[in-house]
Structures are given as C-alpha cells and as structure tokens.
Amino acid sequence: MDLKEIQNLIKFVAKSGASEVKLEMDDVKITIKTGSEDSKETTFVQHIPVGNAVTTQPAAPAPAAPAAPATPAAVVESSSDDDNSKYITIKSPIIGTLYRKPSPDKPTFVEVGDSIKEGDVLCIIEAMKLFNEIESEVSGKIVKVLVDDSSPVEFDQPLFLVDPS
C-alpha cells in the first residue's frame, strides 16, 4: 500500500463519520481514528511493518508508564513583543491534547492572575492515552493563557505567559 492510497483511505474515513477503522494486510497494519468533539477532527495513522520490530508512529515521545510522572514545561524568555518582553513563555514539552482541569467537574489548575511556584501543576497533556501533568519550572503570576481547554498542542507551542516579578 503506497502513501497515496493511505491518504485516500484517511479522506474516505474522515468523510464517512466512522470513529475508528483498522486495516491489516500482509505487511501493513493501519489504524485510523477520528475524533469529532467540538467539530474538530483528528486523524492518527499507524503504519507497522509486520516483518520488522521497528514501529513508525507520529513524532510523539512515548511515555513509559500509564501513571506518567509529571513533565516539566519548557520555559523560554519571550522577546517577540515589546509589551511581553518581561514575561516568561511556558511551552509544551510534548505533543498531545491539553486539558486545563484534572477532570470535567473540577476547577482549572491555573487562571489568569494566579500566583504559581516551581512544581505547581499548570495543566495536563494527554499523549497516547497517557495523562502527563505539566509542572511549572518558574515562580510568578499567570498573565495570559494561550490555549483553550481540550485543544491539541504541538511540541514547543506556547501555553502560558508568566510574570516572574
């Protein structure tokens, strides 16, 4: 099965409204999952050569255990805007879906104006069915939340602006 056929299959599955399709052939295993929450669509393709022990997956680091340890957030000094130059940008250390609450019925971890210290949990990022707590590496005050709850995030994507003073 070539790349063009896989792309056509992904388009077909997305249009069909199916939530998950698994296809196994002699040398290829493909799983396509679509999530349509809030009219956003996500597609994952897993291509596994049966003859090899190597697995090809999207570029996401695989957490080691279901109860993944807290992941420190990447911190970068922001200098893009003159107004924001005094703030520290906290960035995503992994690819996944960001959740601002520990569960749907609980309050958010942090809000704009909250004071945080090193080690405080800022959010959770779900990657490959594992929930990773993202801890702050800086102390300060949350100035701006840059992502919405339940939204996909990329590696190194800015999540929060923090005033360290």
N, C-alpha and C positions, 0 to 999 in steps of 0.2 A: 504494500500500500504506500503510495507516494504522498508527498506533502499536499499536493493539490486535492487529492481525494479526501485527505483528513480535513482540510479546510472546508470542502463542500459538505462533509458529514457534520462538522460543527455548525455550519449555517443551517442545515436541514433540521438538526436537533433544536437549535435556538428558535426556529420558526414553528416547530411542531408543538412547543409548550411542554415537552417532556422534562422532568426534573433531573433524570439521570439515565444515561444509556451506556451499557457495557458491550464491547465488541472484542471477541477473541478469535484470532486467526492462527495459522501455523506458527508464525514468528513474531506476531504483534498482539499486544493487549492494549486496548484503548478504553478509557473511562471518561465520559463527558458528563459534567454536572452543571446544571444551570440553576441559579437562584434568582428568583424574580421578586424579592422583597423590595418594596418602595419603588417599583418599576425599574430597578437597576438589574442588569443581567451580568452574571459572572460565569465564565466558562473555564474549566480546568481540563487539560488534556494530559493523559499519562501514557507515554509510549515505552513499553517494556519489551526489549528483545528477549525471547524465551531462552535462547541458547546462551546468553551471557549473564553474568552475575551483576553487571552494571545496570543501574536504573537511571533513565533520563527523565527528569522532572523539571517543572518551572524553577527558576533560580531563587529558591527559598531555603534557608538553612533549616535542617531537620532537628527539632528539639529532641532531647534524648529520652525524656520520660513524660508520662501523662501529667504528673504533677510537676510541671516545669518550674525551675527556680526563677526568681524574679530577674528580669533582664534590665540592666541599667540603660537608660536612654542616652543617645548620643547628644552631646552638648556642643554647640558652636556659637561663637560670638557673632552677633548679627551686625553687619555694617552696610546693608543694602540701602536703607533709607536713613536720612539724617535724623528723623524723628525716632526711629527704632534702634539707633546705633548703641544706645546704652543698655539695651535688653539682650538677654541670652536666649538663643533659639534652642529648644529641646526638639530633637529629631527622632524619628522612628528607627530603632535598631534592627527591625525585621519587616518583612512583607506580611500582610495579613489584613484582618478586619478589626478595626479599633472599636472598643466599647468603653464609654466613659463611666459606666456603672458596673458594680460587681454582679448585679442581676437586674432584670427589668423592674422589679418592685423596690429597689434600693436607690438611695440618692447617689448623685455623681461623686466620683472620687475628689475632684477639684473643680472649682468655679473661678471665674474672673474675680480678683480681689483676695482670694485665699492666700494665706502665707504657707509656704512649704519649706521643708528642710530636707537635707540629704537622706535618702532612703524612703521617703514618702512615696506611696503608690499614686501615680498620676492617671493611669488608665490600664486597660487590658488589651492585648492584641492577640487575636486568635489566629494561629497559623497551623494548618494541617490538623484540625480538631483538638489542638492543644491551646490552653489559655495561658498566656505569658504576662505576668504583672510587670508593668514598666515603671521602674523607680526613678526618682529624681537624683541626679548627681550634683545638684546645686541647691542652695538655700535662697529664698527670696519670696517674691509675691507674683502670682499669676496675673499677667497683664492682658493676655489675649489667648483664646482657644482657637486654633487654626483649622480644626477638623470637626466634623459632625459625628454624633454617636452612630454606631453601626455602619461606618463608611470604610471602604477599602483604603489602605495606606501602602505606600511603597517604601522601600529601604531608603533611609536618609531624608524622608519627607518631613518638613517642619510640622510639629504638633502643637507646641505651646511657646509663648513668649513670656519670659520671666525677668522681672526687675530684681537684680541681685542686691540692690542697696537697701 
